Amino acid sequence: MEKKAILPAVTIALLSCIALMLTVIGGLYAYNTFANDAQPVAAQSSGTDKGPNWSATSVTVGGDQEFIVVIKEVENIYEPGQKATQMAVYEIRPNSTAKAELFFVASRLLEYDFKLPDHSGEDSKGKGWTPLGVKKAVEQK
């Protein structure tokens, strides 16, 4: 064989070796950078996420209706200078474009509601149990 015929084959083989070496180095770098020390994560369809003064819990009702319940420590608007625990409920409504809408359902101050006495047999529809009304009912008992 002539020198001129072997030179292109050796050049291609040498360039292939360099490309393979760079691919291996790049793969090792990517693995060590992204995968080797990666923090484990877990995804779940329902559960509770917590922060320093709040929590958010997803709730499924009837198998297909989803709600998010957020409990947060806030300033009590009825008693200035006091802290209160507020619970807010939001409804999640999925739509056809793979997005969801969030709708506010209700909000309560838990300090008053947890102390609510038993009102069985009493019509509560006309009373309008506002947080201040609940507080007055608790203080009377």
Buried (B, 14 or more C-beta within 10 A) or exposed (E): EEEEEEEEEEEEEEEEEEEEEEEEEEEEEEEEEEEEEEEEEEEEEEEEEEEEEBEBBBEEEEEEEBBBBBBBEEEBEEEEEEEBBBBBBBBBEEEEEEEEEEEEEEEBBEBBBEEEEEEEEEEEEEEEBEBEEBBEBBEEE
